[in-house]
Amino acid sequence: MMMALEPPTLGWGPLAAILAAMFAISVGYGVVLPILPFLIERLVGPLEPARLASHTGLLTGTYILAIFVFAPLWGALSDRWGRKPVILLGLAGFAATMALLATVQSLTMLYVGRLLSGLFAAAVTPAAYALIGDHAPSKEWRAHRFALINIAGTAGFFIGPLLGGLAVRLSDGMFGVAPDEAFSTPFLAATGLAAAATLLVTFVVPGQVKRDVENGPAEASQVERSAALRLLAIAFVTALAIGSFEVGLSLQGKSLSLDAAHIGTMFAECSLVMAVVQALIFSPLIKPELTRWFIAPGLATLSIGLIVVPLANASLAMTVAVALVAASAGVLSPVATYWASLGMGASQGAALGRMTASASLGQAIGSAVGGLLFDVPFLPAAGFLLAALVVFAALLVSFPLPQLLVPRVESVK
């Protein structure tokens, strides 16, 4: 059998364009979080806390649910069409829908805009990871570039909530923009970032790379399939916990009379911790094959953090609890994605699309449940505690993973 020639390593210019794409998508997601409860009330008027919490959770979940539905399709299309066209379609569509959200005048259109934004955002993540995998000359190179993608996404989530909260405050305070119009500013900023990333990818990223298609998952053993299912479960559970945590943190901040800027700062702190952990976990100090041993400790830490967050009364205790959640998520998401990409050959897009979909479904459910269960009279911390129980169940399932992933270690040696 003739083996396909290995493609050239991806240079720093194309890599920077891919990082810009991931950053823009993450900013577009994060920019909405601190202003969403306020935007809902602007569109429909004051609401009871329970109804406001439900709409906040459902709107966040709508975006993520769209990613769940469409990420596998986009991933498979990137295997067929190439990574670059799919990334460009996703970025251009995302920019257009963020511009639409800047002009929204009804709650129904807000739901439609969030759905369309998720649809196009779903194209970028699996295709971007697969593009890195297409050009990877070694597992170390792949791991380090995956870490950069994760950090770019985390940086976008760091900037997004800050941008969302501060843009509203500055537009109203410094420029005299009416509050109703000030909510458009963050969406327009996200539109500009996505448009700029589209231009970068258009002119800098190379076209399709041909890979050997006979090394895909069709001949995977039962052990391989068992490992893949566990990785999908970990992606689902981690995202479910983070979705519930994000909505709960936003609503908890509003219930404490914090403004959008303060809430955005809390999200930014989470993102900063995640970025530091991601930079460390795939640094040259740690061999990529060792990361499979971090999954169970990461799940245990995440479960503990979710329990402690709603129980923390002091500022320092809350800071430590939030850091635990952010640090464990910073370990679990990139590690699961890295191991899912190994041994997939030309089918990386489809495999990573499934991982993105699994995480998105988890985040959609977590966001919705976090909103619906927030401030339940008989158990105010119900959303956090339910997520902690689900994470603990995943911890039990994860124990065999280090041994199940041994074939993937050997396949890339």
Contacts in CASP RR format, 6 or more apart in sequence:
PFRMAT RR
TARGET T0000
AUTHOR 0000-0000-0000
METHOD contacts of the structure
MODEL  1
MMMALEPPTLGWGPLAAILAAMFAISVGYGVVLPILPFLIERLVGPLEPA
RLASHTGLLTGTYILAIFVFAPLWGALSDRWGRKPVILLGLAGFAATMAL
LATVQSLTMLYVGRLLSGLFAAAVTPAAYALIGDHAPSKEWRAHRFALIN
IAGTAGFFIGPLLGGLAVRLSDGMFGVAPDEAFSTPFLAATGLAAAATLL
VTFVVPGQVKRDVENGPAEASQVERSAALRLLAIAFVTALAIGSFEVGLS
LQGKSLSLDAAHIGTMFAECSLVMAVVQALIFSPLIKPELTRWFIAPGLA
TLSIGLIVVPLANASLAMTVAVALVAASAGVLSPVATYWASLGMGASQGA
ALGRMTASASLGQAIGSAVGGLLFDVPFLPAAGFLLAALVVFAALLVSFP
LPQLLVPRVESVK
1 214 0 8 1.000
3 212 0 8 1.000
4 210 0 8 1.000
4 211 0 8 1.000
4 212 0 8 1.000
6 137 0 8 1.000
7 134 0 8 1.000
7 135 0 8 1.000
7 209 0 8 1.000
7 210 0 8 1.000
7 211 0 8 1.000
8 135 0 8 1.000
9 135 0 8 1.000
9 137 0 8 1.000
9 141 0 8 1.000
10 131 0 8 1.000
10 132 0 8 1.000
10 135 0 8 1.000
10 145 0 8 1.000
10 206 0 8 1.000
13 204 0 8 1.000
14 204 0 8 1.000
14 205 0 8 1.000
14 206 0 8 1.000
15 132 0 8 1.000
15 145 0 8 1.000
15 148 0 8 1.000
16 200 0 8 1.000
16 204 0 8 1.000
17 197 0 8 1.000
17 200 0 8 1.000
17 201 0 8 1.000
17 204 0 8 1.000
17 205 0 8 1.000
18 87 0 8 1.000
18 128 0 8 1.000
18 131 0 8 1.000
18 132 0 8 1.000
18 149 0 8 1.000
18 201 0 8 1.000
18 205 0 8 1.000
19 148 0 8 1.000
19 149 0 8 1.000
19 152 0 8 1.000
20 152 0 8 1.000
20 196 0 8 1.000
20 197 0 8 1.000
20 200 0 8 1.000
20 201 0 8 1.000
21 87 0 8 1.000
21 91 0 8 1.000
21 124 0 8 1.000
21 128 0 8 1.000
21 197 0 8 1.000
21 200 0 8 1.000
21 201 0 8 1.000
22 124 0 8 1.000
22 125 0 8 1.000
22 128 0 8 1.000
22 149 0 8 1.000
22 152 0 8 1.000
22 153 0 8 1.000
22 156 0 8 1.000
23 152 0 8 1.000
23 153 0 8 1.000
23 155 0 8 1.000
23 156 0 8 1.000
23 159 0 8 1.000
23 193 0 8 1.000
23 197 0 8 1.000
24 91 0 8 1.000
24 94 0 8 1.000
24 156 0 8 1.000
24 190 0 8 1.000
24 193 0 8 1.000
24 194 0 8 1.000
24 196 0 8 1.000
24 197 0 8 1.000
25 91 0 8 1.000
25 94 0 8 1.000
25 121 0 8 1.000
25 124 0 8 1.000
25 125 0 8 1.000
25 153 0 8 1.000
25 194 0 8 1.000
26 152 0 8 1.000
26 153 0 8 1.000
26 154 0 8 1.000
26 155 0 8 1.000
26 156 0 8 1.000
26 157 0 8 1.000
26 160 0 8 1.000
27 156 0 8 1.000
27 157 0 8 1.000
27 159 0 8 1.000
27 160 0 8 1.000
27 163 0 8 1.000
27 189 0 8 1.000
27 190 0 8 1.000
27 193 0 8 1.000
28 94 0 8 1.000
28 98 0 8 1.000
28 117 0 8 1.000
28 160 0 8 1.000
28 190 0 8 1.000
28 193 0 8 1.000
28 194 0 8 1.000
29 63 0 8 1.000
29 117 0 8 1.000
29 121 0 8 1.000
29 157 0 8 1.000
29 160 0 8 1.000
30 156 0 8 1.000
30 157 0 8 1.000
30 160 0 8 1.000
30 161 0 8 1.000
30 164 0 8 1.000
30 267 0 8 1.000
31 160 0 8 1.000
31 161 0 8 1.000
31 163 0 8 1.000
31 164 0 8 1.000
31 167 0 8 1.000
31 186 0 8 1.000
31 187 0 8 1.000
31 189 0 8 1.000
31 190 0 8 1.000
32 39 0 8 1.000
32 60 0 8 1.000
32 63 0 8 1.000
32 101 0 8 1.000
32 114 0 8 1.000
32 164 0 8 1.000
32 186 0 8 1.000
32 187 0 8 1.000
33 60 0 8 1.000
33 160 0 8 1.000
33 161 0 8 1.000
33 246 0 8 1.000
33 250 0 8 1.000
33 263 0 8 1.000
33 264 0 8 1.000
33 267 0 8 1.000
34 161 0 8 1.000
34 164 0 8 1.000
34 165 0 8 1.000
34 250 0 8 1.000
34 260 0 8 1.000
34 261 0 8 1.000
34 263 0 8 1.000
34 264 0 8 1.000
34 267 0 8 1.000
35 164 0 8 1.000
35 165 0 8 1.000
35 168 0 8 1.000
35 183 0 8 1.000
35 186 0 8 1.000
35 260 0 8 1.000
36 56 0 8 1.000
36 59 0 8 1.000
36 60 0 8 1.000
36 250 0 8 1.000
37 52 0 8 1.000
37 56 0 8 1.000
37 250 0 8 1.000
37 251 0 8 1.000
37 254 0 8 1.000
38 168 0 8 1.000
38 183 0 8 1.000
38 260 0 8 1.000
39 110 0 8 1.000
39 183 0 8 1.000
40 47 0 8 1.000
40 52 0 8 1.000
40 55 0 8 1.000
40 56 0 8 1.000
40 59 0 8 1.000
40 107 0 8 1.000
40 110 0 8 1.000
41 47 0 8 1.000
41 52 0 8 1.000
42 179 0 8 1.000
42 180 0 8 1.000
42 183 0 8 1.000
43 104 0 8 1.000
43 105 0 8 1.000
43 106 0 8 1.000
43 107 0 8 1.000
43 110 0 8 1.000
44 107 0 8 1.000
47 55 0 8 1.000
49 255 0 8 1.000
49 375 0 8 1.000
50 375 0 8 1.000
52 251 0 8 1.000
53 247 0 8 1.000
53 251 0 8 1.000
53 370 0 8 1.000
53 371 0 8 1.000
53 372 0 8 1.000
53 374 0 8 1.000
53 375 0 8 1.000
54 371 0 8 1.000
54 372 0 8 1.000
55 107 0 8 1.000
56 247 0 8 1.000
56 250 0 8 1.000
56 251 0 8 1.000
56 371 0 8 1.000
57 247 0 8 1.000
57 367 0 8 1.000
57 368 0 8 1.000
57 370 0 8 1.000
57 371 0 8 1.000
57 372 0 8 1.000
58 111 0 8 1.000
58 367 0 8 1.000
58 368 0 8 1.000
58 371 0 8 1.000
59 110 0 8 1.000
59 111 0 8 1.000
59 114 0 8 1.000
60 114 0 8 1.000
60 243 0 8 1.000
60 246 0 8 1.000
60 247 0 8 1.000
60 367 0 8 1.000
60 368 0 8 1.000
61 363 0 8 1.000
61 364 0 8 1.000
61 365 0 8 1.000
61 366 0 8 1.000
61 367 0 8 1.000
61 368 0 8 1.000
62 111 0 8 1.000
62 114 0 8 1.000
62 115 0 8 1.000
62 364 0 8 1.000
63 114 0 8 1.000
63 115 0 8 1.000
63 117 0 8 1.000
63 118 0 8 1.000
63 121 0 8 1.000
63 364 0 8 1.000
64 118 0 8 1.000
64 239 0 8 1.000
64 243 0 8 1.000
64 360 0 8 1.000
64 361 0 8 1.000
64 362 0 8 1.000
64 363 0 8 1.000
64 364 0 8 1.000
64 367 0 8 1.000
65 115 0 8 1.000
65 360 0 8 1.000
65 361 0 8 1.000
65 364 0 8 1.000
66 114 0 8 1.000
66 115 0 8 1.000
66 116 0 8 1.000
66 117 0 8 1.000
66 118 0 8 1.000
66 119 0 8 1.000
66 121 0 8 1.000
66 122 0 8 1.000
66 360 0 8 1.000
67 118 0 8 1.000
67 119 0 8 1.000
67 121 0 8 1.000
67 122 0 8 1.000
67 125 0 8 1.000
67 356 0 8 1.000
67 357 0 8 1.000
67 360 0 8 1.000
67 364 0 8 1.000
68 357 0 8 1.000
68 358 0 8 1.000
68 360 0 8 1.000
68 361 0 8 1.000
68 362 0 8 1.000
68 364 0 8 1.000
69 119 0 8 1.000
69 122 0 8 1.000
69 357 0 8 1.000
70 118 0 8 1.000
70 119 0 8 1.000
70 122 0 8 1.000
70 123 0 8 1.000
71 122 0 8 1.000
71 123 0 8 1.000
71 125 0 8 1.000
71 126 0 8 1.000
71 353 0 8 1.000
71 354 0 8 1.000
71 356 0 8 1.000
71 357 0 8 1.000
71 360 0 8 1.000
72 350 0 8 1.000
72 353 0 8 1.000
72 354 0 8 1.000
72 356 0 8 1.000
72 357 0 8 1.000
74 86 0 8 1.000
74 90 0 8 1.000
74 122 0 8 1.000
74 123 0 8 1.000
74 126 0 8 1.000
74 127 0 8 1.000
74 353 0 8 1.000
75 86 0 8 1.000
75 123 0 8 1.000
75 126 0 8 1.000
75 127 0 8 1.000
75 130 0 8 1.000
75 349 0 8 1.000
75 350 0 8 1.000
75 352 0 8 1.000
75 353 0 8 1.000
75 356 0 8 1.000
76 349 0 8 1.000
76 350 0 8 1.000
76 353 0 8 1.000
77 86 0 8 1.000
78 85 0 8 1.000
78 86 0 8 1.000
78 87 0 8 1.000
78 123 0 8 1.000
78 126 0 8 1.000
78 127 0 8 1.000
78 130 0 8 1.000
78 349 0 8 1.000
79 130 0 8 1.000
79 346 0 8 1.000
79 347 0 8 1.000
79 348 0 8 1.000
79 349 0 8 1.000
79 350 0 8 1.000
81 208 0 8 1.000
82 127 0 8 1.000
82 207 0 8 1.000
82 208 0 8 1.000
82 209 0 8 1.000
83 127 0 8 1.000
83 128 0 8 1.000
83 130 0 8 1.000
83 131 0 8 1.000
83 134 0 8 1.000
83 205 0 8 1.000
83 207 0 8 1.000
83 208 0 8 1.000
83 209 0 8 1.000
84 131 0 8 1.000
84 201 0 8 1.000
84 205 0 8 1.000
84 206 0 8 1.000
84 207 0 8 1.000
84 208 0 8 1.000
86 123 0 8 1.000
86 127 0 8 1.000
87 123 0 8 1.000
87 124 0 8 1.000
87 127 0 8 1.000
87 128 0 8 1.000
87 131 0 8 1.000
87 201 0 8 1.000
87 205 0 8 1.000
88 198 0 8 1.000
88 201 0 8 1.000
88 202 0 8 1.000
89 120 0 8 1.000
89 123 0 8 1.000
90 120 0 8 1.000
90 121 0 8 1.000
90 122 0 8 1.000
90 123 0 8 1.000
90 124 0 8 1.000
91 120 0 8 1.000
91 124 0 8 1.000
91 194 0 8 1.000
91 195 0 8 1.000
91 197 0 8 1.000
91 198 0 8 1.000
91 201 0 8 1.000
92 120 0 8 1.000
92 194 0 8 1.000
92 195 0 8 1.000
92 198 0 8 1.000
93 116 0 8 1.000
93 120 0 8 1.000
93 194 0 8 1.000
94 117 0 8 1.000
94 118 0 8 1.000
94 120 0 8 1.000
94 121 0 8 1.000
94 124 0 8 1.000
94 194 0 8 1.000
95 191 0 8 1.000
95 192 0 8 1.000
95 194 0 8 1.000
95 195 0 8 1.000
95 198 0 8 1.000
96 120 0 8 1.000
96 191 0 8 1.000
97 113 0 8 1.000
97 116 0 8 1.000
97 117 0 8 1.000
97 118 0 8 1.000
97 119 0 8 1.000
97 120 0 8 1.000
98 117 0 8 1.000
98 187 0 8 1.000
98 188 0 8 1.000
98 190 0 8 1.000
98 191 0 8 1.000
98 194 0 8 1.000
99 187 0 8 1.000
99 188 0 8 1.000
99 191 0 8 1.000
100 109 0 8 1.000
100 113 0 8 1.000
100 116 0 8 1.000
101 110 0 8 1.000
101 113 0 8 1.000
101 114 0 8 1.000
101 117 0 8 1.000
101 187 0 8 1.000
102 184 0 8 1.000
102 187 0 8 1.000
102 188 0 8 1.000
102 191 0 8 1.000
103 184 0 8 1.000
104 110 0 8 1.000
104 113 0 8 1.000
122 356 0 8 1.000
122 357 0 8 1.000
122 360 0 8 1.000
125 352 0 8 1.000
125 353 0 8 1.000
125 356 0 8 1.000
126 349 0 8 1.000
126 352 0 8 1.000
126 353 0 8 1.000
126 355 0 8 1.000
126 356 0 8 1.000
127 349 0 8 1.000
128 149 0 8 1.000
129 146 0 8 1.000
129 149 0 8 1.000
129 337 0 8 1.000
129 341 0 8 1.000
129 348 0 8 1.000
129 349 0 8 1.000
129 352 0 8 1.000
130 341 0 8 1.000
130 348 0 8 1.000
130 349 0 8 1.000
130 352 0 8 1.000
131 205 0 8 1.000
131 209 0 8 1.000
132 142 0 8 1.000
132 145 0 8 1.000
132 146 0 8 1.000
132 149 0 8 1.000
133 142 0 8 1.000
133 145 0 8 1.000
133 341 0 8 1.000
133 348 0 8 1.000
134 209 0 8 1.000
134 211 0 8 1.000
134 348 0 8 1.000
135 209 0 8 1.000
136 142 0 8 1.000
136 145 0 8 1.000
138 412 0 8 1.000
139 288 0 8 1.000
139 289 0 8 1.000
139 342 0 8 1.000
139 412 0 8 1.000
140 284 0 8 1.000
140 287 0 8 1.000
140 288 0 8 1.000
142 288 0 8 1.000
142 338 0 8 1.000
142 341 0 8 1.000
142 342 0 8 1.000
143 282 0 8 1.000
143 288 0 8 1.000
143 291 0 8 1.000
143 338 0 8 1.000
144 282 0 8 1.000
144 283 0 8 1.000
144 284 0 8 1.000
146 282 0 8 1.000
146 334 0 8 1.000
146 337 0 8 1.000
146 338 0 8 1.000
146 341 0 8 1.000
147 278 0 8 1.000
147 279 0 8 1.000
147 281 0 8 1.000
147 282 0 8 1.000
147 283 0 8 1.000
147 334 0 8 1.000
150 278 0 8 1.000
150 282 0 8 1.000
150 330 0 8 1.000
150 333 0 8 1.000
150 334 0 8 1.000
150 337 0 8 1.000
151 275 0 8 1.000
151 278 0 8 1.000
151 279 0 8 1.000
154 271 0 8 1.000
154 274 0 8 1.000
154 275 0 8 1.000
154 278 0 8 1.000
154 330 0 8 1.000
155 271 0 8 1.000
155 275 0 8 1.000
156 271 0 8 1.000
157 267 0 8 1.000
157 271 0 8 1.000
157 274 0 8 1.000
158 267 0 8 1.000
158 268 0 8 1.000
158 271 0 8 1.000
158 272 0 8 1.000
158 275 0 8 1.000
159 268 0 8 1.000
160 186 0 8 1.000
160 190 0 8 1.000
160 267 0 8 1.000
161 263 0 8 1.000
161 264 0 8 1.000
161 265 0 8 1.000
161 266 0 8 1.000
161 267 0 8 1.000
161 268 0 8 1.000
161 271 0 8 1.000
162 261 0 8 1.000
162 264 0 8 1.000
162 265 0 8 1.000
162 267 0 8 1.000
162 268 0 8 1.000
163 186 0 8 1.000
163 189 0 8 1.000
163 190 0 8 1.000
164 185 0 8 1.000
164 186 0 8 1.000
164 189 0 8 1.000
164 260 0 8 1.000
164 264 0 8 1.000
165 186 0 8 1.000
165 259 0 8 1.000
165 260 0 8 1.000
165 261 0 8 1.000
165 263 0 8 1.000
165 264 0 8 1.000
166 261 0 8 1.000
167 182 0 8 1.000
167 185 0 8 1.000
167 186 0 8 1.000
167 189 0 8 1.000
168 179 0 8 1.000
168 182 0 8 1.000
168 183 0 8 1.000
168 185 0 8 1.000
168 186 0 8 1.000
168 260 0 8 1.000
168 261 0 8 1.000
169 259 0 8 1.000
169 260 0 8 1.000
169 261 0 8 1.000
171 177 0 8 1.000
171 181 0 8 1.000
171 182 0 8 1.000
171 185 0 8 1.000
172 178 0 8 1.000
172 179 0 8 1.000
172 182 0 8 1.000
177 185 0 8 1.000
211 345 0 8 1.000
211 346 0 8 1.000
212 345 0 8 1.000
212 346 0 8 1.000
213 345 0 8 1.000
213 346 0 8 1.000
213 347 0 8 1.000
215 343 0 8 1.000
215 344 0 8 1.000
215 345 0 8 1.000
215 346 0 8 1.000
216 343 0 8 1.000
216 344 0 8 1.000
216 345 0 8 1.000
216 346 0 8 1.000
216 347 0 8 1.000
217 224 0 8 1.000
217 228 0 8 1.000
217 343 0 8 1.000
217 344 0 8 1.000
217 347 0 8 1.000
217 351 0 8 1.000
220 228 0 8 1.000
221 407 0 8 1.000
223 404 0 8 1.000
223 407 0 8 1.000
224 407 0 8 1.000
224 408 0 8 1.000
226 400 0 8 1.000
226 404 0 8 1.000
227 339 0 8 1.000
227 401 0 8 1.000
227 404 0 8 1.000
227 405 0 8 1.000
227 407 0 8 1.000
227 408 0 8 1.000
228 340 0 8 1.000
228 351 0 8 1.000
230 397 0 8 1.000
230 398 0 8 1.000
230 400 0 8 1.000
230 401 0 8 1.000
230 404 0 8 1.000
231 336 0 8 1.000
231 339 0 8 1.000
231 340 0 8 1.000
231 355 0 8 1.000
231 401 0 8 1.000
232 340 0 8 1.000
232 354 0 8 1.000
232 355 0 8 1.000
232 358 0 8 1.000
233 358 0 8 1.000
233 394 0 8 1.000
233 397 0 8 1.000
234 295 0 8 1.000
234 299 0 8 1.000
234 332 0 8 1.000
234 336 0 8 1.000
234 394 0 8 1.000
234 398 0 8 1.000
234 401 0 8 1.000
235 333 0 8 1.000
235 336 0 8 1.000
235 337 0 8 1.000
235 340 0 8 1.000
235 355 0 8 1.000
235 358 0 8 1.000
235 359 0 8 1.000
236 358 0 8 1.000
236 359 0 8 1.000
236 361 0 8 1.000
236 362 0 8 1.000
237 299 0 8 1.000
237 362 0 8 1.000
237 390 0 8 1.000
237 391 0 8 1.000
237 393 0 8 1.000
237 394 0 8 1.000
238 299 0 8 1.000
238 302 0 8 1.000
238 329 0 8 1.000
238 332 0 8 1.000
238 333 0 8 1.000
238 336 0 8 1.000
238 359 0 8 1.000
238 391 0 8 1.000
238 394 0 8 1.000
239 333 0 8 1.000
239 358 0 8 1.000
239 359 0 8 1.000
239 360 0 8 1.000
239 361 0 8 1.000
239 362 0 8 1.000
239 363 0 8 1.000
239 366 0 8 1.000
240 362 0 8 1.000
240 363 0 8 1.000
240 365 0 8 1.000
240 366 0 8 1.000
240 369 0 8 1.000
240 387 0 8 1.000
240 390 0 8 1.000
241 302 0 8 1.000
241 306 0 8 1.000
241 325 0 8 1.000
241 329 0 8 1.000
241 366 0 8 1.000
241 387 0 8 1.000
241 388 0 8 1.000
241 390 0 8 1.000
241 391 0 8 1.000
242 325 0 8 1.000
242 329 0 8 1.000
242 363 0 8 1.000
243 362 0 8 1.000
243 363 0 8 1.000
243 366 0 8 1.000
243 367 0 8 1.000
243 370 0 8 1.000
244 306 0 8 1.000
244 366 0 8 1.000
244 367 0 8 1.000
244 369 0 8 1.000
244 370 0 8 1.000
244 371 0 8 1.000
244 383 0 8 1.000
244 384 0 8 1.000
244 386 0 8 1.000
244 387 0 8 1.000
245 306 0 8 1.000
245 309 0 8 1.000
245 325 0 8 1.000
245 384 0 8 1.000
245 387 0 8 1.000
246 267 0 8 1.000
246 367 0 8 1.000
247 366 0 8 1.000
247 367 0 8 1.000
247 370 0 8 1.000
247 371 0 8 1.000
247 374 0 8 1.000
248 370 0 8 1.000
248 371 0 8 1.000
248 374 0 8 1.000
248 383 0 8 1.000
248 384 0 8 1.000
249 263 0 8 1.000
249 266 0 8 1.000
249 267 0 8 1.000
249 270 0 8 1.000
249 309 0 8 1.000
249 322 0 8 1.000
250 263 0 8 1.000
250 267 0 8 1.000
251 371 0 8 1.000
251 374 0 8 1.000
251 375 0 8 1.000
252 310 0 8 1.000
252 374 0 8 1.000
253 262 0 8 1.000
253 263 0 8 1.000
253 266 0 8 1.000
254 263 0 8 1.000
255 375 0 8 1.000
266 322 0 8 1.000
269 319 0 8 1.000
269 322 0 8 1.000
269 323 0 8 1.000
269 326 0 8 1.000
270 322 0 8 1.000
270 325 0 8 1.000
270 326 0 8 1.000
271 326 0 8 1.000
273 322 0 8 1.000
273 323 0 8 1.000
273 326 0 8 1.000
273 327 0 8 1.000
273 330 0 8 1.000
274 326 0 8 1.000
274 327 0 8 1.000
274 329 0 8 1.000
274 330 0 8 1.000
277 326 0 8 1.000
277 327 0 8 1.000
277 330 0 8 1.000
277 331 0 8 1.000
278 330 0 8 1.000
278 331 0 8 1.000
278 334 0 8 1.000
280 286 0 8 1.000
281 291 0 8 1.000
281 294 0 8 1.000
281 330 0 8 1.000
281 331 0 8 1.000
281 334 0 8 1.000
281 335 0 8 1.000
282 288 0 8 1.000
282 291 0 8 1.000
282 334 0 8 1.000
282 338 0 8 1.000
288 338 0 8 1.000
289 409 0 8 1.000
291 335 0 8 1.000
291 338 0 8 1.000
291 339 0 8 1.000
292 335 0 8 1.000
292 339 0 8 1.000
292 401 0 8 1.000
292 402 0 8 1.000
292 405 0 8 1.000
292 409 0 8 1.000
293 402 0 8 1.000
294 331 0 8 1.000
294 335 0 8 1.000
295 331 0 8 1.000
295 332 0 8 1.000
295 335 0 8 1.000
295 336 0 8 1.000
295 398 0 8 1.000
295 401 0 8 1.000
295 402 0 8 1.000
296 395 0 8 1.000
296 398 0 8 1.000
296 399 0 8 1.000
296 401 0 8 1.000
297 331 0 8 1.000
298 328 0 8 1.000
298 331 0 8 1.000
298 332 0 8 1.000
299 328 0 8 1.000
299 332 0 8 1.000
299 391 0 8 1.000
299 392 0 8 1.000
299 394 0 8 1.000
299 395 0 8 1.000
299 398 0 8 1.000
300 395 0 8 1.000
301 324 0 8 1.000
301 327 0 8 1.000
301 328 0 8 1.000
301 331 0 8 1.000
302 324 0 8 1.000
302 325 0 8 1.000
302 328 0 8 1.000
302 329 0 8 1.000
302 332 0 8 1.000
302 391 0 8 1.000
303 388 0 8 1.000
303 391 0 8 1.000
303 392 0 8 1.000
303 395 0 8 1.000
304 324 0 8 1.000
304 388 0 8 1.000
305 321 0 8 1.000
305 324 0 8 1.000
305 325 0 8 1.000
305 328 0 8 1.000
305 388 0 8 1.000
306 325 0 8 1.000
306 384 0 8 1.000
306 385 0 8 1.000
306 387 0 8 1.000
306 388 0 8 1.000
306 391 0 8 1.000
307 384 0 8 1.000
307 385 0 8 1.000
307 388 0 8 1.000
308 317 0 8 1.000
308 320 0 8 1.000
308 321 0 8 1.000
308 324 0 8 1.000
309 318 0 8 1.000
309 321 0 8 1.000
309 322 0 8 1.000
309 325 0 8 1.000
309 384 0 8 1.000
310 380 0 8 1.000
310 381 0 8 1.000
310 384 0 8 1.000
310 385 0 8 1.000
311 381 0 8 1.000
312 318 0 8 1.000
312 320 0 8 1.000
312 321 0 8 1.000
333 359 0 8 1.000
336 355 0 8 1.000
337 352 0 8 1.000
337 355 0 8 1.000
339 405 0 8 1.000
339 408 0 8 1.000
340 351 0 8 1.000
340 352 0 8 1.000
340 354 0 8 1.000
340 355 0 8 1.000
341 348 0 8 1.000
341 351 0 8 1.000
341 352 0 8 1.000
342 408 0 8 1.000
342 411 0 8 1.000
342 412 0 8 1.000
343 408 0 8 1.000
343 411 0 8 1.000
343 412 0 8 1.000
344 350 0 8 1.000
344 351 0 8 1.000
344 352 0 8 1.000
366 387 0 8 1.000
369 383 0 8 1.000
369 386 0 8 1.000
369 387 0 8 1.000
370 383 0 8 1.000
370 387 0 8 1.000
371 383 0 8 1.000
373 382 0 8 1.000
373 383 0 8 1.000
373 386 0 8 1.000
374 383 0 8 1.000
376 382 0 8 1.000
379 385 0 8 1.000
END
